[in-house]
Each structure stands twice: as C-alpha cells, then as structure tokens.
C-alpha cells in the first residue's frame, strides 16, 4: 500500500467554502483508481493535510494528473499550491 500526504493552507476565511467544494468533489475523489481511504485533517487556521491510501505507488503515480485537477478545483481557497509527498505504508492498523 502507498500513502500520498499533502500539506495545505487555506486562505483566511475560506474554510467553509473549501469544505463545501471538497464535499462536492467526493465522488471524483473516491473514484480515483486504487484509492482505499481519503482523510482530510485541518486546524482552526485552515492548515491541514490530505492523506490518501492507495493500493500501490504505481496507481498513485498514474493518478497524478487527476489529483492535480482536483487540487485545481480547490485553488480559489488555497493560500499556495500544495505539493504531495508519497510514502510506502509500513503499518495500517484499525480497530
């Protein structure tokens, strides 16, 4: 399994609009090939991370253009362009 982790920063006052936009993108996000989980975490200042678990690095890499297009849809709400990082998953424990 492979994890793509992306730090983001929203513009001041953009939190509610950004969450509305993200919710409208849910079907497109969840339709990414190989996607197993999508997690968005954020603090009160609009700083956060998106974590996506994907079946493999190859599928994650193949999704790069689609992921870029999804971030482009969030551009009006973002203080800067996010830069994703990728990691091999060494543990994935759940209860």
Buried (B, 14 or more C-beta within 10 A) or exposed (E): BBBBEBEBBBBEEBBEBBBEBBEEBEEEBEEBEBBBEBEBEBEEEBEBEBBBBBEEBEBBEBBEEEBEEBBEEBEEBBEEEBEBEBEEEEEEEEE
